[in-house]
């Protein structure tokens, strides 16, 4: 079933590009203009310039991991994010396990010290870095500025039982992201992209579902995010609190200086 689904995804994407290419010039231009309007409406709904220029945030919440659609682990997280490629996630109530992402490198920090993570062996960590590349922030801030970017209006769609407007963004490397947008709020309902497994060369599809949107400091933020991989739920994140533009110290992201930051129970 997975192979069939992926073949269908590839064929549908290829058909969409070929269909646009074979349309009359005026019709193709009209399709792109409609897709651009959907993108512009989405950016404004997300917060406009406040969204596009946010440099960092600090968030607290709960996350869960799943296997075969069953919850296998959950806990608190405390996250420092800094545009464009720095991420520090402190885990457990004591905040004594830290996952650190700097560029294309990843580290784990515990009371034993810091260790680099081998991305070839740690699939989940590798996926996190890939996910950052296909993030809404990166697509909206970087992809849309690339020469040769292609926007496709793909008509109506369905996301978790909700009607949606479907658009696909294809960059100059022929990498694509499909976004399903709520037609009333213009906020994303879900995002889809496909990559190839570096070890087994399998093509994997990832779907990120957004929900429970709330505005913080002029920026609309999904307080609930679900990640599905090849049709199977793998994780869920719930944000309890978030603050933008806190200007965290660069020391938090320095692999040579970063340490765990335990907090005392209150």
Backbone as numpy.savetxt, mean C-alpha at the origin, in Angstrom:
# Nx Ny Nz CAx CAy CAz Cx Cy Cz
-7.07 -23.27 -9.28 -7.89 -22.06 -9.28 -7.04 -20.80 -9.28
-5.92 -20.85 -8.50 -5.06 -19.68 -8.43 -4.46 -19.38 -9.80
-4.02 -20.44 -10.52 -3.40 -20.24 -11.83 -4.42 -19.66 -12.80
-5.64 -20.20 -12.77 -6.69 -19.70 -13.65 -6.99 -18.23 -13.37
-7.07 -17.89 -12.07 -7.38 -16.50 -11.70 -6.30 -15.55 -12.18
-5.04 -15.97 -12.04 -3.94 -15.11 -12.45 -3.89 -14.96 -13.96
-4.20 -16.04 -14.70 -4.24 -15.96 -16.15 -5.32 -14.98 -16.58
-6.48 -15.07 -15.92 -7.58 -14.15 -16.23 -7.18 -12.70 -15.96
-6.45 -12.48 -14.83 -6.00 -11.14 -14.49 -5.07 -10.59 -15.56
-4.13 -11.43 -16.02 -3.16 -11.00 -17.03 -3.87 -10.69 -18.35
-4.79 -11.59 -18.75 -5.52 -11.39 -20.00 -6.36 -10.13 -19.95
-7.02 -9.91 -18.80 -7.87 -8.72 -18.66 -7.05 -7.44 -18.76
-5.87 -7.42 -18.11 -5.00 -6.25 -18.16 -4.51 -6.00 -19.57
-4.07 -7.07 -20.25 -3.57 -6.94 -21.61 -4.68 -6.49 -22.54
-5.88 -7.05 -22.35 -7.01 -6.68 -23.19 -7.35 -5.19 -23.01
-7.28 -4.72 -21.76 -7.59 -3.32 -21.50 -6.65 -2.39 -22.23
-5.34 -2.72 -22.22 -4.35 -1.90 -22.90 -4.55 -1.96 -24.41
-4.78 -3.16 -24.96 -4.96 -3.31 -26.40 -6.23 -2.63 -26.87
-7.28 -2.74 -26.05 -8.55 -2.11 -26.41 -8.40 -0.61 -26.52
-7.65 -0.02 -25.58 -7.44 1.43 -25.62 -6.62 1.81 -26.83
-5.60 0.98 -27.14 -4.72 1.28 -28.26 -5.45 1.23 -29.59
-6.47 0.36 -29.70 -7.18 0.20 -30.96 -8.36 1.16 -31.10
-8.67 1.90 -30.06 -9.77 2.86 -30.14 -9.35 4.06 -30.97
-10.30 4.76 -31.56 -9.98 6.02 -32.24 -9.30 6.97 -31.28
-8.46 7.86 -31.82 -7.66 8.76 -30.98 -8.53 9.57 -30.03
-9.65 10.08 -30.53 -10.52 10.89 -29.68 -11.12 10.10 -28.55
-11.50 8.85 -28.83 -12.09 8.01 -27.80 -11.06 7.63 -26.75
-9.84 7.33 -27.19 -8.76 6.99 -26.26 -8.42 8.18 -25.38
-8.39 9.37 -25.98 -8.10 10.58 -25.20 -9.20 10.84 -24.18
-10.45 10.62 -24.58 -11.57 10.80 -23.65 -11.48 9.83 -22.48
-11.06 8.58 -22.75 -10.90 7.59 -21.69 -9.84 8.04 -20.70
-8.71 8.53 -21.22 -7.63 8.99 -20.34 -8.07 10.19 -19.52
-8.80 11.10 -20.14 -9.26 12.29 -19.42 -10.21 11.90 -18.29
-11.09 10.92 -18.54 -11.99 10.48 -17.49 -11.22 9.83 -16.35
-10.20 9.01 -16.71 -9.37 8.38 -15.69 -8.62 9.43 -14.89
-8.12 10.45 -15.57 -7.41 11.54 -14.87 -8.35 12.26 -13.91
-9.59 12.46 -14.32 -10.57 13.09 -13.43 -10.80 12.25 -12.19
-10.90 10.92 -12.37 -11.06 10.03 -11.21 -9.88 10.13 -10.27
-8.66 10.19 -10.83 -7.46 10.32 -10.01 -7.47 11.64 -9.25
-7.78 12.74 -9.96 -7.79 14.05 -9.31 -8.84 14.12 -8.20
-10.02 13.53 -8.44 -11.06 13.50 -7.41 -10.60 12.69 -6.19
-9.90 11.59 -6.44 -9.41 10.76 -5.35 -8.37 11.50 -4.52
-7.46 12.19 -5.19 -6.43 12.94 -4.47 -7.06 14.02 -3.60
-8.05 14.73 -4.14 -8.73 15.76 -3.36 -9.45 15.15 -2.17
-10.08 13.99 -2.36 -10.78 13.33 -1.25 -9.80 12.87 -0.18
-8.61 12.48 -0.58 -7.59 12.05 0.38 -7.02 13.21 1.18
-7.17 14.43 0.67 -6.67 15.58 1.40 -5.94 16.60 0.54
-5.88 16.35 -0.77 -5.24 17.31 -1.66 -3.77 17.51 -1.33
-3.36 18.77 -1.24 -1.96 19.07 -0.97 -1.51 18.59 0.40
-2.41 18.59 1.37 -2.05 18.08 2.70 -1.64 16.60 2.61
-2.36 15.86 1.77 -2.02 14.44 1.57 -0.72 14.29 0.79
-0.59 15.05 -0.29 0.58 14.90 -1.16 1.88 15.38 -0.53
1.80 16.27 0.45 3.02 16.84 1.03 3.31 16.36 2.45
2.48 15.47 3.00 2.76 14.94 4.34 4.11 14.23 4.33
4.96 14.58 5.27 6.33 14.05 5.28 6.52 12.87 6.24
5.61 12.73 7.20 5.78 11.64 8.16 4.50 11.47 8.96
4.44 10.37 9.71 3.36 10.21 10.69 3.79 9.24 11.78
3.09 9.35 12.90 3.23 8.41 14.00 1.86 7.80 14.24
1.78 6.47 14.24 0.50 5.79 14.39 0.57 4.71 15.45
-0.54 4.51 16.13 -0.68 3.42 17.10 -1.90 2.59 16.70
-1.79 1.29 16.87 -2.92 0.46 16.49 -2.72 -1.00 16.84
-3.56 -1.83 16.24 -3.50 -3.28 16.42 -3.38 -3.94 15.05
-2.62 -5.03 15.01 -2.48 -5.77 13.76 -2.70 -7.25 14.02
-3.13 -7.94 12.99 -3.34 -9.38 13.10 -2.81 -10.08 11.86
-2.31 -11.28 12.02 -1.85 -12.08 10.89 -2.74 -13.30 10.76
-2.92 -13.77 9.52 -3.86 -14.84 9.23 -3.19 -15.96 8.44
-3.73 -17.17 8.62 -3.32 -18.32 7.81 -4.58 -19.15 7.55
-4.82 -19.43 6.28 -6.05 -20.15 5.89 -7.30 -19.47 6.45
-7.28 -18.13 6.39 -8.41 -17.30 6.81 -8.67 -17.35 8.32
-7.73 -17.88 9.09 -7.87 -17.92 10.55 -6.80 -17.03 11.18
-7.21 -16.28 12.22 -6.27 -15.41 12.93 -5.27 -16.26 13.69
-3.98 -16.03 13.43 -2.93 -16.81 14.09 -2.05 -15.96 15.01
-2.23 -14.66 14.98 -1.44 -13.80 15.85 -1.94 -12.37 15.78
-1.84 -11.67 16.91 -2.28 -10.27 16.94 -1.50 -9.54 18.03
-1.49 -8.24 17.93 -0.79 -7.45 18.94 -0.81 -5.98 18.61
-0.24 -5.19 19.51 -0.15 -3.75 19.33 1.02 -3.40 18.43
0.92 -2.26 17.76 2.07 -1.75 17.01 2.13 -0.24 17.19
3.34 0.26 17.08 3.62 1.70 17.16 4.53 2.01 15.98
4.07 2.86 15.08 4.76 3.02 13.79 5.20 4.45 13.55
6.47 4.61 13.19 7.02 5.88 12.73 7.30 5.73 11.24
6.65 6.52 10.42 6.85 6.47 8.97 7.38 7.81 8.49
8.37 7.78 7.60 8.94 9.02 7.07 9.14 8.86 5.57
8.57 9.78 4.85 8.67 9.78 3.39 10.13 10.01 2.97
10.64 9.29 1.94 9.89 8.34 1.12 10.09 6.87 1.47
11.12 6.55 2.25 11.46 5.12 2.38 11.97 4.71 3.75
11.47 5.36 4.79 11.87 5.00 6.15 10.65 4.57 6.96
10.79 3.47 7.67 9.67 2.92 8.42 10.22 2.21 9.66
9.65 2.55 10.80 10.04 1.90 12.05 8.77 1.43 12.75
8.66 0.12 12.96 7.48 -0.47 13.58 7.89 -1.15 14.88
7.37 -0.64 16.00 7.68 -1.20 17.31 6.52 -2.10 17.73
6.86 -3.32 18.11 5.84 -4.33 18.41 5.82 -4.68 19.89
4.71 -5.22 20.33 4.40 -5.63 21.70 4.12 -4.40 22.57
3.47 -4.63 23.68 3.13 -3.55 24.61 4.38 -2.88 25.16
5.45 -3.67 25.31 6.71 -3.13 25.82 7.55 -2.46 24.73
7.13 -2.61 23.45 7.84 -2.02 22.31 9.29 -2.50 22.25
9.47 -3.78 22.54 10.83 -4.31 22.64 11.24 -5.15 21.44
10.42 -5.14 20.39 10.80 -5.74 19.11 10.56 -4.68 18.04
11.57 -4.38 17.25 11.48 -3.31 16.26 11.80 -3.86 14.88
10.95 -3.54 13.91 11.24 -3.80 12.51 11.59 -2.46 11.87
12.75 -2.40 11.25 13.26 -1.14 10.70 13.48 -1.30 9.20
12.89 -0.40 8.42 13.06 -0.41 6.97 13.69 0.91 6.55
14.82 0.83 5.88 15.50 2.01 5.38 15.89 1.74 3.93
15.26 2.43 3.01 15.50 2.12 1.60 15.08 0.69 1.31
15.97 -0.05 0.67 15.69 -1.45 0.34 16.33 -2.40 1.35
16.66 -1.90 2.52 17.26 -2.71 3.57 16.29 -2.84 4.74
16.36 -3.97 5.43 15.48 -4.20 6.58 16.30 -4.77 7.74
15.86 -4.45 8.96 16.59 -4.88 10.16 15.57 -5.25 11.24
16.02 -6.08 12.15 15.24 -6.40 13.35 16.07 -6.00 14.56
15.42 -5.30 15.50 16.11 -4.85 16.70 15.42 -5.46 17.91
16.18 -6.12 18.77 15.69 -6.67 20.03 16.70 -6.32 21.12
16.48 -6.85 22.32 17.42 -6.60 23.41 18.79 -7.19 23.10
18.85 -8.10 22.15 20.12 -8.70 21.75 20.91 -7.82 20.79
20.26 -6.79 20.28 20.94 -5.92 19.32 20.21 -5.88 18.00
20.90 -5.47 16.96 20.30 -5.31 15.65 20.88 -6.32 14.68
20.02 -6.88 13.83 20.50 -7.82 12.82 19.87 -7.47 11.47
20.66 -7.46 10.40 20.09 -7.26 9.06 19.22 -8.45 8.69
18.18 -8.21 7.95 17.27 -9.27 7.51 17.57 -9.62 6.06
17.77 -10.89 5.80 18.01 -11.38 4.45 16.67 -11.42 3.71
16.49 -10.53 2.75 15.20 -10.43 2.07 14.91 -11.65 1.21
15.94 -12.39 0.84 15.72 -13.60 0.04 15.12 -14.72 0.90
15.34 -14.65 2.21 14.85 -15.69 3.10 13.58 -15.28 3.86
13.42 -13.99 4.07 12.27 -13.49 4.83 11.23 -12.94 3.86
10.33 -13.81 3.40 9.38 -13.43 2.37 8.46 -12.29 2.81
8.00 -12.31 4.06 7.08 -11.28 4.53 7.74 -9.91 4.53
9.02 -9.87 4.87 9.73 -8.59 4.88 9.94 -8.10 3.45
10.29 -9.01 2.56 10.43 -8.64 1.14 9.11 -8.09 0.60
8.00 -8.73 0.96 6.70 -8.26 0.51 6.39 -6.87 1.03
6.82 -6.56 2.25 6.57 -5.24 2.83 7.26 -4.15 2.00
8.49 -4.43 1.54 9.21 -3.45 0.72 8.55 -3.31 -0.65
8.12 -4.42 -1.23 7.40 -4.36 -2.51 6.10 -3.57 -2.34
5.42 -3.80 -1.24 4.14 -3.12 -0.96 4.36 -1.61 -0.88
5.47 -1.20 -0.34 5.78 0.23 -0.26 5.91 0.82 -1.66
6.53 0.08 -2.57 6.70 0.57 -3.94 5.35 0.79 -4.62
4.38 -0.08 -4.31 3.05 0.02 -4.91 2.07 0.77 -4.01
2.57 1.45 -3.00 1.69 2.17 -2.07 0.99 3.32 -2.78
-0.16 3.73 -2.22 -0.88 4.86 -2.78 0.00 6.11 -2.78
0.77 6.31 -1.70 1.63 7.50 -1.61 2.63 7.52 -2.77
3.28 6.38 -3.04 4.29 6.35 -4.09 3.65 6.50 -5.47
2.51 5.86 -5.68 1.83 5.96 -6.97 1.37 7.39 -7.22
0.74 8.02 -6.21 0.21 9.36 -6.38 1.33 10.41 -6.48
2.42 10.21 -5.76 3.47 11.24 -5.72 4.52 11.05 -6.81
4.83 9.80 -7.15 5.93 9.55 -8.08 5.47 9.03 -9.44
4.64 7.98 -9.43 4.25 7.40 -10.71 3.59 8.42 -11.63
2.69 9.23 -11.07 1.93 10.16 -11.90 2.79 11.22 -12.55
4.02 11.40 -12.05 4.93 12.40 -12.63 5.81 11.81 -13.73
5.78 10.49 -13.88 6.66 9.85 -14.85 6.20 10.12 -16.28
7.15 10.29 -17.20 6.76 10.40 -18.61 6.20 9.07 -19.11
5.21 9.15 -19.95 4.65 7.93 -20.51 3.66 7.23 -19.62
3.24 7.87 -18.53 2.26 7.24 -17.64 0.94 7.06 -18.40
0.28 5.94 -18.18 -0.96 5.63 -18.86 -2.07 5.44 -17.83
-3.17 6.15 -18.02 -4.33 6.04 -17.14 -5.48 5.44 -17.93
-6.12 4.42 -17.36 -7.22 3.74 -18.03 -8.47 3.78 -17.16
-9.54 4.30 -17.71 -10.84 4.19 -17.05 -11.44 2.85 -17.47
-11.65 1.96 -16.51 -12.12 0.62 -16.82 -13.58 0.40 -16.45
-14.30 1.51 -16.23 -15.72 1.40 -16.00 -16.08 0.96 -14.60
-17.31 0.52 -14.40 -17.77 0.12 -13.06 -17.14 -1.18 -12.60
-17.02 -1.30 -11.28 -16.49 -2.52 -10.68 -17.16 -2.79 -9.35
-16.75 -3.87 -8.70 -17.30 -4.25 -7.41 -16.15 -4.49 -6.43
-16.25 -3.91 -5.25 -15.27 -4.13 -4.20 -15.99 -4.52 -2.91
-15.82 -5.76 -2.49 -16.45 -6.23 -1.26 -17.95 -5.93 -1.24
-18.59 -6.12 -2.37 -20.03 -5.91 -2.45 -20.45 -4.48 -2.71
-19.48 -3.55 -2.82 -19.80 -2.14 -3.05 -19.52 -1.78 -4.51
-20.43 -1.00 -5.09 -20.20 -0.48 -6.43 -19.00 0.46 -6.42
-18.21 0.43 -7.49 -17.00 1.24 -7.52 -16.71 1.68 -8.95
-15.88 2.71 -9.05 -15.33 3.13 -10.33 -13.90 2.58 -10.40
-13.58 1.93 -11.50 -12.32 1.18 -11.60 -11.37 1.89 -12.56
-10.15 2.12 -12.10 -9.15 2.72 -12.96 -7.81 2.02 -12.78
-7.01 2.01 -13.83 -5.70 1.38 -13.79 -4.63 2.40 -14.17
-3.54 2.41 -13.43 -2.41 3.29 -13.69 -1.22 2.42 -14.09
-0.65 2.68 -15.26 0.47 1.90 -15.78 1.66 2.84 -15.97
2.80 2.49 -15.36 3.97 3.36 -15.48 4.83 2.97 -16.69
5.97 3.65 -16.84 6.83 3.44 -18.00 7.50 2.08 -17.99
7.52 1.39 -16.85 8.09 0.05 -16.75 7.05 -1.03 -16.99
5.85 -0.62 -17.39 4.73 -1.52 -17.61 4.26 -2.18 -16.32
4.52 -1.54 -15.19 3.98 -1.98 -13.90 2.64 -1.28 -13.71
1.69 -1.98 -13.12 0.35 -1.40 -13.04 -0.26 -1.56 -11.65
-1.13 -0.62 -11.33 -1.93 -0.64 -10.12 -3.37 -0.36 -10.52
-4.29 -1.19 -10.06 -5.71 -0.96 -10.31 -6.36 -0.53 -9.00
-7.11 0.57 -9.07 -7.74 1.13 -7.88 -9.24 1.18 -8.10
-9.98 0.70 -7.12 -11.44 0.80 -7.15 -11.85 1.91 -6.19
-12.59 2.88 -6.71 -12.89 4.11 -5.98 -14.39 4.20 -5.71
-14.72 4.62 -4.49 -16.12 4.83 -4.12 -16.66 6.00 -4.95
-17.75 5.79 -5.71 -18.25 6.87 -6.57 -18.85 8.04 -5.82
-19.20 7.87 -4.55 -19.81 8.97 -3.79 -18.77 9.76 -2.99
-17.83 9.06 -2.36 -16.82 9.75 -1.54 -15.53 10.00 -2.31
-15.31 9.28 -3.41 -14.11 9.34 -4.22 -12.87 8.80 -3.48
-13.09 8.09 -2.38 -11.99 7.48 -1.64 -11.76 6.06 -2.14
-10.52 5.58 -2.07 -10.22 4.22 -2.53 -10.93 3.17 -1.67
-11.51 2.19 -2.33 -12.07 1.03 -1.65 -11.05 -0.11 -1.60
-10.31 -0.26 -2.68 -9.27 -1.27 -2.70 -8.26 -0.97 -3.80
-7.11 -1.61 -3.69 -6.03 -1.47 -4.65 -5.51 -2.86 -5.00
-5.22 -3.08 -6.27 -4.74 -4.38 -6.72 -3.46 -4.21 -7.53
-2.52 -5.11 -7.32 -1.34 -5.15 -8.18 -0.79 -6.57 -8.18
0.02 -6.88 -9.16 0.59 -8.22 -9.29 2.10 -8.12 -9.46
2.83 -9.03 -8.84 4.28 -9.09 -8.94 4.69 -10.54 -9.18
5.97 -10.73 -9.48 6.48 -12.08 -9.70 7.39 -12.46 -8.54
7.15 -13.64 -7.96 7.95 -14.13 -6.85 9.41 -14.26 -7.30
10.36 -13.64 -6.55 11.77 -13.65 -6.99 12.40 -15.04 -6.97
11.87 -15.95 -6.17 12.47 -17.29 -6.08 11.83 -18.28 -7.04
10.51 -18.33 -7.04 9.82 -19.35 -7.82 9.23 -18.82 -9.12
9.32 -17.49 -9.33 8.83 -16.84 -10.54 7.33 -16.95 -10.72
6.62 -17.34 -9.67 5.16 -17.34 -9.73 4.65 -15.90 -9.75
3.53 -15.70 -10.38 2.91 -14.37 -10.40 1.91 -14.29 -9.26
2.10 -13.33 -8.37 1.26 -13.19 -7.19 0.42 -11.92 -7.29
-0.84 -12.03 -6.93 -1.72 -10.87 -6.91 -1.98 -10.45 -5.47
-1.86 -9.17 -5.23 -2.13 -8.64 -3.89 -3.27 -7.64 -3.97
-4.19 -7.74 -3.02 -5.32 -6.83 -2.92 -5.29 -6.19 -1.53
-5.36 -4.87 -1.49 -5.40 -4.14 -0.23 -6.75 -3.44 -0.14
-7.51 -3.77 0.89 -8.86 -3.24 1.07 -8.83 -2.16 2.16
-9.44 -1.02 1.86 -9.44 0.12 2.78 -10.84 0.34 3.34
-10.91 0.70 4.63 -12.20 0.97 5.23 -12.12 1.87 6.44
-13.27 2.29 6.95 -13.38 3.13 8.13 -12.52 4.39 8.01
-12.77 5.14 6.95 -11.99 6.35 6.71 -12.34 7.45 7.73
-11.32 8.18 8.15 -11.52 9.32 9.05 -10.47 10.37 8.75
-10.86 11.62 8.89 -9.94 12.72 8.60 -9.11 13.07 9.83
-7.80 13.13 9.63 -6.85 13.57 10.66 -6.00 14.69 10.06
-6.06 15.86 10.65 -5.25 17.00 10.20 -5.43 17.27 8.70
-6.66 17.14 8.24 -6.95 17.42 6.85 -6.62 16.29 5.90
-6.20 15.13 6.41 -5.83 13.99 5.58 -6.76 12.83 5.89
-7.45 12.33 4.89 -8.31 11.17 5.09 -7.45 9.92 5.19
-7.73 9.13 6.22 -6.90 7.97 6.54 -7.77 6.74 6.77
-7.43 5.61 6.15 -8.21 4.39 6.42 -7.79 3.80 7.76
-8.72 3.72 8.69 -8.38 3.16 10.00 -8.37 1.63 9.98
-8.88 1.05 8.91 -8.86 -0.41 8.78 -8.31 -0.78 7.41
-7.30 -1.63 7.40 -6.70 -2.09 6.15 -6.57 -3.61 6.20
-7.00 -4.27 5.14 -6.88 -5.73 5.03 -6.05 -6.05 3.80
-5.10 -6.95 3.96 -4.24 -7.36 2.84 -4.55 -8.80 2.47
-4.84 -9.01 1.19 -5.07 -10.36 0.67 -4.00 -10.68 -0.37
-3.54 -11.91 -0.33 -2.52 -12.35 -1.29 -3.03 -13.61 -1.98
-3.17 -13.52 -3.29 -3.71 -14.63 -4.08 -5.04 -15.12 -3.53
-5.87 -14.15 -3.13 -7.21 -14.47 -2.66 -7.33 -14.84 -1.21
-6.23 -14.91 -0.48 -6.25 -15.33 0.92 -5.84 -14.17 1.82
-6.64 -13.90 2.86 -6.30 -12.85 3.82 -5.03 -13.21 4.57
-4.06 -12.28 4.58 -2.81 -12.54 5.29 -2.60 -11.60 6.48
-3.22 -10.41 6.44 -3.04 -9.51 7.58 -4.13 -8.45 7.61
-4.29 -7.88 8.80 -5.25 -6.79 9.01 -4.63 -5.78 9.96
-4.88 -4.53 9.71 -4.35 -3.46 10.56 -5.47 -2.50 10.92
-5.54 -2.14 12.20 -6.51 -1.16 12.68 -5.75 -0.03 13.35
-5.93 1.17 12.86 -5.27 2.34 13.43 -6.16 2.95 14.50
-5.62 3.08 15.70 -6.35 3.68 16.81 -6.11 5.18 16.90
-4.91 5.60 16.51 -4.56 7.02 16.56 -3.42 7.29 15.59
-3.45 8.46 14.95 -2.39 8.81 14.02 -2.18 10.32 14.04
-0.92 10.74 13.96 -0.57 12.16 13.92 0.43 12.37 12.78
0.11 13.33 11.92 0.98 13.61 10.77 1.97 14.73 11.09
3.09 14.68 10.34 4.12 15.73 10.38 4.63 15.98 11.80
5.08 14.91 12.45 5.62 15.00 13.80 7.12 15.27 13.81
7.76 15.20 12.63 9.20 15.42 12.50 10.02 14.52 13.43
9.92 13.20 13.26 10.69 12.29 14.12 12.18 12.42 13.85
12.97 12.14 14.85 14.42 12.21 14.71 14.92 11.15 13.74
15.91 11.52 12.93 16.52 10.56 12.01 17.21 9.43 12.75
17.52 9.64 14.04 18.17 8.59 14.83 17.28 7.36 14.95
15.96 7.57 14.88 15.04 6.44 14.97 15.22 5.46 13.82
15.75 5.97 12.68 15.86 5.15 11.48 17.31 4.82 11.13
18.24 5.18 12.00 19.66 4.91 11.74 20.01 3.51 12.22
20.35 2.58 11.30 20.65 1.20 11.72 21.81 1.10 12.71
22.71 2.06 12.68 23.87 2.01 13.56 23.54 2.50 14.97
22.49 3.32 15.07 22.18 3.93 16.37 20.83 3.52 16.93
19.96 3.00 16.08 18.60 2.68 16.53 18.60 1.61 17.60
17.77 1.78 18.61 17.65 0.83 19.71 16.18 0.59 20.00
15.90 -0.43 20.80 14.52 -0.63 21.21 14.15 0.50 22.16
12.86 0.77 22.20 12.38 1.90 23.00 11.29 1.41 23.94
11.66 0.64 24.98 10.64 0.10 25.88 9.93 1.20 26.63
8.66 0.97 26.92 7.87 1.89 27.72 7.35 1.14 28.95
7.28 1.83 30.05 6.80 1.21 31.28 5.29 1.09 31.26
4.80 0.03 31.82 3.35 -0.15 31.93 2.78 0.96 32.80
1.65 1.47 32.37 1.00 2.51 33.17 0.01 1.90 34.13
